[in-house]
């Protein structure tokens, strides 16, 4: 369980998150959605222990988040941070050396599913190849919480589909929770249990995706647009 | 992927409808094993929790049965399948009648147009 208790995060004078309180249940796939600069990445980084609240508390399983949280939380960055001269296999070994919950066998299965050859150098991979490799290394950790910052961003539709299918195939929702930010809402919507809409650092709304469809006959994309147009 | 789903209806219901059709058409027969939740999720590109909900709803309706450790199967109760078939038929007919009534057609108009239409379709086939 992830809890935000009146969390405010400022970078200098800029407010990234503004007095956010909520809790996220286990075993769900949760989308954090909103415009650029709405606070999505900060939301994830606070759970990952990469940044800390200016005010308030972030708790994971009842414990306040510190840098040590990386044992429980797998974080997929929006950025590419790999050594070009490494092969995919080197990268896999590196992850295995850093995280005790990293499963090499599972990593190989996922790479195979995503059609990435382990002997390739990172620099030889296309952008889509690097995107898939990143997902594979994140999913190969048996961490209870998986955080993904824009996992589909800038990738072609075939790669996006392969990532979505890889995610469904390899996540274990009996023991894992995924929180992801994305702008590719159409594609991700069938994956989401819940959506959290952020606007200007605040939670504008939070919905169960199927309930939204059932009661308002509305899709997540439409809802987001309405929130930003101020129709709500 | 998302394009396969109607955005105004819950996804678990849309998958239920697809499965119901397969069962009513006898494509999935009484006693057949359904794909596992994971397989179905990957095939449809949908959250496994959603598929779990679909299977639970179908089980509640008596259309499928989950056997511990073995998976989910189409019910062997043919009467339940027959009831589902009747139910789907009634739903479609009710929809049709409501739409036609909204346009001001009477029941006789509807019957006549159905007969005409089916004659026309026969004509096309020849």
Interface residues (C-beta under 8 A of the other chain):
Chain A: X27 X28 X29 X161 X164 X165 X168 X169 X171 X173 X186 X187 X189 X190 X191 X192 X193 X209 X210 X211 X213 X214 X217 X218 X219 X221 X222
Chain B: X1 X2 X3 X5 X7 X8 X9 X10 X11 X12 X13 X38 X41 X42 X44 X45 X46 X47 X48 X49 X50 X53
